[in-house]
Amino acid sequence: MSPYWKPVTTRIVRHVSLSDKPVVIVAADTDIFVLLIYAFHKSHPSEKWFMKIEKNRYLDIGDICKTYGEGICDALPGYHSVTGYDTTSYPYKVGKVKPLKKMITQGKSNLLTLLGKQRLSKQDAEKILSFMQTIMYPEKQDEDFVETRICMYEQQKNKSSLTLLPDKHSAEEHVKRSNLQAYIWKQCVLKDINYSNLEECGWQVEENSLVPVWFQCSQFPPSLSRRKHRRQKHSEETDRADDESEESPPAEPPKKKQWSETTKSSQQRNSTVFHTSVVELSSTSDSSSSSDLALSDSETVTTLMSLSNLTQLEDTIDFRNNYHYIS
């Protein structure tokens, strides 16, 4: 088992699935709510499952499954992971509710049922990327990632890279991590959870720690990459010349001083241009990974429940005497 993914959520759902009595789960976590819907939809238990999210508010998981239908219930683990979770990061100001409404309205839930496989094919990954473009972001038909990013930037009043669609390389790594999380979640009713190779799923090991792979390509555009290469080459030549000058000082110190000052001035000028570009790019990269101002778990659960056109069940039943109570 990977120590990075604590299996508490999946083990709660596993425990619920083994009960031979009606169950009440006391929690307000979105991931537990999503997994209960998925597990109920898959296992079709004969007893009732209720989720208590506040003092007198209970959600009937079975009724929610009937209202959403098989397609939505099947897609929820993938939806929850790709729109943002602890192990997948949250796209900036995308949220959970608006994309869900759009997904239901446009009938795109079938795209997210592809998430949760041990190995995600390139064709399936492209379909998930299409979901990100068309549902999570306002992509127009036949646009690629670059065209969508340019269009979104041009429409901004206050120019910022924060709310732009991620570049395709970054989005591909996000999809890999989302698929891994959905794969783990979809094993929630199993006794033992199988974990894929993390280094093939958007993660890498650095100094005995797992860190995300943000992208696989160069961070710089071609023009800056060439400038960076020239600067490194120039720096190496300067260091080599300095080493040689220390070993055998030149015969004419004034000329050496003039040469050194010219080189230093040129190096400072190049360095200034390069580091300015790096700061701009770094700022863009960091801001694109900023977390969303998401709703709290209880608010998200309540909103998802309200989308199913159901009202919460008031505390009119003696749950303590008749139900298996899990908290």
Number of C-alpha atoms within 10 A of each C-alpha: 11 12 6 9 13 10 15 11 17 24 18 18 24 19 14 23 22 10 14 13 17 17 20 23 23 16 16 19 16 19 19 21 25 22 26 29 26 25 24 22 19 14 10 10 17 11 14 16 26 23 23 22 21 11 9 11 15 20 23 19 22 19 16 21 20 13 15 17 13 14 17 23 25 26 22 23 27 27 25 21 28 28 23 21 16 9 15 22 19 23 27 21 15 20 19 21 17 11 19 22 14 15 21 14 10 10 12 18 23 15 21 26 21 19 30 23 17 16 16 17 10 10 9 17 19 15 15 24 20 17 22 21 22 19 19 23 20 15 21 12 9 8 13 13 19 13 13 23 21 12 16 19 18 11 9 12 7 8 11 13 18 19 20 21 26 24 14 14 14 19 20 22 21 29 24 23 24 28 29 27 26 25 23 20 25 21 19 24 24 14 11 10 18 13 14 16 13 16 13 13 22 24 19 14 12 9 6 7 9 13 13 19 18 17 16 11 9 9 14 15 10 10 8 14 13 12 15 18 11 13 16 12 12 15 14 12 12 16 12 11 11 14 11 12 12 9 8 9 11 12 8 8 10 10 10 14 11 11 12 14 11 12 14 13 12 12 15 12 11 16 15 12 11 15 12 11 14 16 11 10 15 14 13 14 17 11 16 21 16 15 16 17 12 17 13 12 17 16 15 19 22 18 14 20 19 13 16 15 11 14 13 16 15 11 12 7 10 8 14 9 8 12 20 16 18 14 9
